[in-house]
Amino acid sequence: MAAPFVDTARITVRSGNGGNGVVAFHREKYIAAGGPDGGDGGRGGDVILTVDDHMSTLMDFRYKRKYTAPNGQDGGGSRWTGKDGADLVLKVPRGTVVRDAATGAIIKDMSDDAPFVLCRGGRGGWGNQHFATPTRQAPRFAKAGLPGETRDVILELKLLADVGLVGFPNTGKSTLLSVVSKARPKIANYHFTTLFPNLGVVYVDEGTSFVLADIPGIIEGAAEGAGLGSDFLRHIDRCRLLIHVVDVSGSEGRDPIEDFDAICSELERFSPQLAARKMLVAANKTDILTDPSLLERFRAHVEQKGLEVFEISAAAHRGVSELMRRAARELQSLPPVEIYAPDYVAPEPQVDTSGEVRIERYDETWVVEAPWIQRLIANVNFSDFESRNWFDRILRQSGLFDRLEEMGIQDGDIVSLYDLEFEYQH
């Protein structure tokens, strides 16, 4: 039995924590006062997304929802730096859109070949080798590693296809795809044979080809969640051109005009931009046409809307070559497949500064530690001027600098915050 198609998944990802720096001193026979040689902790592993063209669904994320990268190792003596945590690489199908679970904003469209770092690992803490000065030759402190990032995201697969086949179930879309490409979708004479999108490459002439997608049948109410079509309308978003396949044979007692208008209405309700996309209309199953007047009325109705009708029989291989050639010509003048631009803006972190702060003085160095300061540093990009200003503002608002002044800190003294050191200026 074929595995069910999965095109959305919600997962939680967490990068690794940085390893801790250590306190150690060089001890060797005949060498006095070897000095501090505690090594730094290793960096925590990143969580990285990469495209795998051999994947066509998000099935791998259906049952496993939490992914954590390894932590960095603690440092050691002899200036030994802890091993970095290995990066956790998650493979996704091409066309996967990564959204923030809380806001729905797009973080990344995985449609190119570049890996994307979704969560960065925490930096490793400094060993005591970094804190030796002429006046503090035996520092007995080191820094803890910084925590990794955690994110809840939604993965949403939007197929990358140039042309999408749309229409009611059992109109012959799968048969058409099998005729014009090497794709072999399941085909049977009942509704909803197609339970997940199928892709095929159509070769028209030498140097001319395009990707064609067979989208599962849409039914009335699909835009509001009815039927299979509600889960797959999103896949048409990428398509540059639509081919609307309509059964004009009358073999099932359906009115092709009503079917055509119903699908157009669902596209409009789902996305007005999608409904306005260039469309060709394929009047299918003409080989078993029971009432020629059905076809003539249908043609007049569609052409009145400014659309072109192609009479085809996918089963009899009639008219399909002309339709594919016309699709290829239309694609030459249409914009490329849409790539979604990120619109996610990371909210300014809310830092609770009410926790206990531990301050120790070692000569002219003031070592400050607190869990909230550790979290604060992990959220600051120190290469960015605005981020540094925000960091300074949070420290001042917390009352940390007032407390340091009460304890006697002087201008030019060193303030040590985990793997960050700076000269204090009033």
N, C-alpha and C positions, 0 to 999 in steps of 0.2 A: 504494500500500500504506500502511495506517495506521501511524503511528509507534508503537513499543511503549510501554506505560505504564511510567513510572518513578516510584516512590513513595519511594525512599530515595536519598540521595546523601551522600558524604563529601567535604567541601571544606576547604581551608585559606584563611583570610582574614588579611590583614595591613593595618593602617592605615598611613598615611604618617608618615614621620619629620618632626619639626619642623625648620625651616630654621635655619641658624646666624646668630647675631648677628655684627656686623662691627666692626672697629676703624676709625674714620674721624674726621677733624678738619675743622672748618669753615674753609675758606680762601677769603677774598674780598678783593679789592683794597681797601686803605685800612681794613680791619678787622683789628686785631691780636688775637692770642690768641682766635681764634674759638671754641675749645673743642671737646670731643668731640661728635660728632653721628652716631656709628655707629648704624644702625637695627637693629631686632629681626628675627629670622627669623619666617617665617610658620608657622602651625599646620599640622601634617600632616592630611590628609583622614581623616575617619571612614569606617568601613564600616557602612552602615545597611541594615537589612532593612525592606521594606515589602510590604504585601499587594496583589496584583493579581488581581482577580476574573475577569480574562480568561484566567488561567492555570489549567490543571487537572492538570498533571503537573510533575515536577521534571526534565523532559527537558533544560532549558537547562543543568543542572549535570552532565549525564552525561559529557560529553567535556572540558569545562573544569573543572578541579578547584582551581586556585589563583587567588585574586583579591587584588589589591593596590591600595590607594588611593594617589593621588599624594602626593609629599612637599611640604612647605612650601618656599617659596623663601627663599634667604638674604637678609638685610637689605642695605641700601646706605647710602651717605653721605647727608648732609642729613636725617638722622633718618628715612630711608625704610624702612618696614616691608615685609618680604618678603610676597609674596602667599600667602594660605593655600592649601593643597592642596585640590582639589575633593573633596567627599565621594563615595564610591563607593556607589551605591544598587543593591542587589540585590533584584529582585522575586521573590516566592515566592507559591504558591497559598495562599488562605485555608485555615487548618487545618494548616499546616506546623508541626511541633514541632521546635525546635532543641535538640539535645542536645550535651553535651560528649563528644567522641570518646573520651576516656580513661576516663571514669567512667560514661557513659550518663545522667548527671543532666540534667534538663530546665533549660535556660537560659531559654527563652521559648516560649510557645505563640502563634504568629502567627494568632490568630483574631479580633483586633480591628483597628481601622483605624489605630492609633497606630504610627508608625515606631519601630524599635528599633535602638539603637546597639550593634552587636555588638563592634566594636573602636574605641577612641578614638584619634585621631591624637595624635602627640607634640607637646608644647608647643614653640614656637619659642624659640631662645636669645636672651638679651639682648645688645644692642649696647653699646658702651662708653659711650654717653650715660648709662646708668643708674649708672655707677660713679664719676662725678665727685663729689668732696667738696671742702670748703674747703681741705683739706690735700693732696688728690690731684686736681689740676685737669686732668691729662692722662693718664688711665688708658689703658694700651696693651694692654688685654685685653678680650675679649668671650667670650660663652658659646656653646657648641655647642647645637644643638637636641636635644631628647630623642627617643629612638626610639619608633616606634609599637608597637602590640600585635599579637601573632600568636596565632591560635586555630585549632585543628582541631575542626571540628564535624560532626555528622551531621544532615542535614535528613530528616525523616520526615513524609510526608504522611498525615494522618488526616482523611478526608472529613468535612465538616460536614453531616450529614443527620439529619433527625428520625426517619425510619423506614428500616430496612434490610431488604432482601429476602435471605433466606438459604435455602440448600437445595442439593441435589445439582445437577450440571450437567444441562441439558436438561429442567428441570422446568417451564419456562415463565416464569421470572422476567423475562427481557427482554421477552417478549410482554406480560406484565402491566404493566410500566413504560410501554411504548409505548401501551397502551390507556388508561391513567389520566392520562397527562401528554403533553406535546408532545415528549418525548425520542424520538429515533429510533435506538435501538441496533441493531447488526447482529444479525439473527435468522436462524438456519438450523437444520435438523433434524439437528444433530450436536453432540456434547459439546464444551464449551469454545468455543462461539461467542463468549461474552463473555470477552475477554482483559484488560479493564480496567474499573473501576467506571464506571457511568453514573448521572447525576443527572437528576431531573425534578421539576418543581413540580406538585403535585396540587392542583387547585382543587375544593373540595368544595361550598361554598356561598359566597355573597357575604361577604367578610371572613374566610373560613376556608380556609386552605391550609397545606401542609407540603411539605418536601423529602423525596423518596423516592430511595433509592439501590439500584441493582441491583448486588449484589456478585458477582463471579465465583464459579462453582460450587465448593463445598467438597467434598473427598473425605476418606475415612478416612485418618488419619495427617497431616492438614493441620497440626495443632498442632505436630507434630514436623518439619514442613518438606516434606511430600509434596504434590505437585500444585500447581496455581495458587493454591489457597485459602490456603496458608501465607503468601503475600505480601500477601494482602488481608484476612485476619482482623482486622488492626489497624484497618481502616476501620469495622468494626462497633462499635468502642469508643465512638465518639461518639453512636451512634444511641440515641435515647430509647426506641424501641419496635422490636421485631423482628416481621416477618411471615415465618413459616416456610412456604415453598412446597413442597408434596409432590405428586408425580405419583401419583394414585390410579387411573389408568386400567388399569394392568397391561399396557400395550401393549408394554413392553420386558421383560416378565417379571420385574420387580423387585417386591419386597414393600414397600409403603409404610410399614409399621410398622418394618421393619428400617432403612429409609432415615431415617425420622424419628429413631429412637433413635441412629443413627450420628452424625447432625449434632449432636444435643444433646450427645452425648459429646465431640465435637470442641470445641464451644463451652466445655464445662466444663473440658476440659484446657487450653485456651488461656487462659481467664480465668473463675474461678468467679463473679466479679461480673457478667460478660457473660451467663453462663448463667442467672443469676437475674433478668435483665431481663425486663420485661413482654413477652409474646409472644402473637401471634395466629397461628392455623394455617390456611393456605389449602389445601384439598384441590382441586388443579387437574386439568384435563383430564377433567372429569366428562362432557363431551359425547362422549367416545370410550371410556367406561367399559365394559370387557369382562365384569367380574364384580362385580355389585352387592354381593356379600358382602365384597369387599375394602374397600369404602368403609365398610360397617357395622362391620367389625372395627377398622378404623383409627379411626373416630369413637369407639368405646368405649374404645380404648386411650388416645387423647389426652385425652378427657374425664375419664378416671380420674386423670390427672395435673393436673386442675383447669384445663385450657386449653380455649378455645372454638374449634370447627371451623367454617369457612365453606366451603361447597361452591361452587366457581367453575369457570368455563371462560374463561380469559383470551382464547383465540382466538375464542370465540363471544360475548364481551362479557357473559357471564352471571354474575351475582352479584358483580361487581367493585365496583359502586357501593356496595352494602351494606358490603363490606369496607372501602372507603376511608372511608365515614362513621364506621364503628366505630373506625377508626384515629384519625380526627380527634378523636372524643370521648375516647379514651384519652389522647391527647396533652395535653388540657386539664388533666388531673390529674397529669401527670408532670413531673418537674423539667426545667429547660432543658438544652440541649446542654452537655455537660461541657467546661469549659475547664481545661486542666492547669496547676496552680500550679507555678512554678519551684521546684526543689529543689536547684539547683546552688549549692554553696558554694565560692567561690574559695579554693584552698589558699594558706596563707601562703607567699609567695615565698621560695625558697631562694637566698640571696645569697652568692656566693663573694667574700669580701673579701680574697683573697690577692694580687690584682693590684697592680701598681705605682701609687703615689699621688704626684702631682706637686703640690708646695706652693710658691707664690710669695708674697712679702710686698710689698705696696705701701702704705707708711706703716702705718696702723692696719688695713688690710684684708688678709686672708689668703685668697688664691685657691687653692682646692683642686679638683683635677681627677683623675678616674680613671674608666675605663669602668664599673667596678662601681658607683660612686656614681651615674653617669648612669642605669644600669638601676634602681638603688634608688629614685631620685626618681620615675622613671616609674611605680613601683608603689605610691606613697604618695598617699593622699587626705588632704591637709593640712587639710581642714575637719573631719576626724574626729579626736577626741582620742586614741582607741586607736591609730590609724595613726601619729599624730605620736610617741606614746610608743615604738612599735615602731621607727620611724625613728631616734629618739635612741638607743635601745638598741643597734641594729646599728652605729651610728657609734662608740659607746663600746666595744663588744666588739671592733671591728676594730682598736682601738689608735690611731685617728686623733687623738683628743683628747690622749692621752699624748704623741704625737709633736709636736702643736702646742705643748704646754706645754714640751717640751724645747727647742723652737725659740724660746721666749720670748713666746708669746701672753699677753696680759693681759685681765682682765675688762673688758668693754666694747668690745674690738676686734671688728671685723666679720669673720665667716667667710662667704665667698662660694662657694656650690656651684651652679654653672650658673645657673638663673634663681631661685635661692633665696639669701637673705641673712639672717643672724641675728647678734645680739650674743652673744659668747662669755661664758658664766658658768661659773666653776669648779664 
